[in-house]
Amino acid sequence: MGAADEIAGGRSTFMVEMQETSDIMKQATSRSLLILDELGRGTSTFDGVAIASAVLQHLVDTVKPKLLFITHYPLIATEFGRMFSDVENLHMGFAQTQGKRRIDFLYKLEPGIASGSFGIECARLAGLSDKILDHAYKQSHEMKILVDRRIESGR
C-alpha cells in the first residue's frame, strides 16, 4: 500500500505497483491476509479495471486469502458482489448536508458501494479555494452528463 516510484532506477509508480502485485500473487496462500488498495489506478481505466478484476478473480477463485480489496471501479465491486456470495461490498460512510454538496466523512464502514465519487469534497477538506472547487464541480457535472448521454445513445 502506498504509491512510490523509483524513477531514478527506471521504475514508475505503476511499475512498482505491478511488481509488488506480482510478488503478492506468487507468495499468497489461503492463510494470507492481503490488503490491496486501488490496484490499477496508474494506467488507463480499461487496463486498470482489467488488471484489478483479473487479480481479484484469481485471488477469490484460486488462492482464497483473507482479503480487503479497495477499488474505485464500481464495475468490479458490483460484478464480484453478484458473482460470489462470500464477497461483501462496503464503503466508508458519509453524511451529506441537506441541499448542499458538502459532505462529512464518518470513517465508518457501511454496507454497499458508495453512491458516488467524493473527490471534490475531499479537495474542499484539503483546503482548495471555493473558486476552484466550483469550477471543478461544474466540469465534473458536465462530464457526467456527457458520459450518461453516450451510454444512452449506445456509443
N, C-alpha and C positions, 0 to 999 in steps of 0.2 A: 504494500500500500504506500502511496505517496509517489508523486511524479518526480523523477530526477533524470537528468541526462548525463551523458559522458561525451559531449561534443568533441572535446579535445582528443578523445580516443576513437572518434568516428561513430559514436552510437547516440542516436537521437533518443528523446524521451520514449517515443513509441517503440523503438528497437529494444531499449532496456526493458520496457513493459512486456514485449513479446518474449524476450529471452527469460525473464523471470517467470512468465506464464509457462513456458516450455519446461523449465526446471520443476515447477509445481506439478505439472502434468506427469512428469517422469517419476516423481517421488511420492505422490499422493496415494494413500490407501484408504480403505474403509474406516480406519481408525484415526484418520487425519481430521483436523479442524481447519477449514480453509475460509479465508475472507478475501474475496475478490471484489475490488472496488472500481466500478466504471471501466471495466475491461473493454478495449476497443475504441476509446474516445479519441485517440491520437491520429486517427485516419479518417477516410471518408465515411459518411454514415452507412452506406451499403456494406463496405468492408468491415466496419466496426460491428454492425449488427451481425453479420455473418460469422465473424470470429467469435464474438461473445456467445452467440447461440450455439455454435459448434462445440466450444469449450464446455458450456453448461450442459449440453446434451450428453457429451462424453462423461462428465462427472456424475450426472444423475443416473444415466443408464449403466455405466460400467464400474466406476470407482466407488460410488455411493458414500462419500465422506459426509461428515457434518459440514454444512456449507452455508455461509452468508454471502450471497451474490448480489451486490449492489449495482443497479443499472439505471440509466436514464433512457433506455429504449423500451417504451411501453409495449411494443410489439412482442418483445421477448417475455416480458412479465405476463402478459395475457395469454400468450401461446403456451408457456410452460405451466401456468396455473391451471389451464384446461387439460393439458396432456398428462399431468402427474398429480395424483391425489395427495402425495406427500410433499408437494411444493406449495408453500404458502406465500402469498403476496402481502407485504406490509409496506407502509410508508411512514415518514415522520409527520406527526400531527401538526396542525396549524389552526390558528383562529383568525378569521377574517372580519375586519370591522365592516358592519353593515353599510352597503352602498359605496364603499371605498376600495381602492386597490390594496390598501395597507393590510399586511398580514403579520402575525406574530408566530414564530416557530415555537412549538411546545416541547420539542426534544423528547417526544414520547412516541413509541411505535403504535400504529393503528392499523387495523385490517384493510386490505385492498390496495390498489395502486393509487398514486397521487392523482388528483383531478386536473392537474396542470403543472406547468413549469413556473417556478418562482424565482428565476434568476434576477429579474428586475427588482423584486422585493429584497433579495439578498444584496444587490448593489446599493439599494437605499440604506440598508443596515450598515453597509461598509462606508457610507458617507458620500456617495456621489451626489452631485447637486440635483435639485428638482428639475432644472432646465434639461440636463442630460437624461434624467430618468423619464421625463415627459416625452422627449424625443424618442427614446428607446421604446417606450410603451407604444407610441403611435406606430413605429416601424414594425414592432412585433405583431401588433394587431393587424396591420396591413398585410404582412407576410402570411399570417394565419388565414386571412380571408382568401388570399391568392391560392394557397395550398388547398383549402377547402373547395374552392371553385374548380381547381384542376382535378381533384379527386371526384367531384360530382360529374364533371364532363368526361371522365374516363381517360384523361391524359396523364 
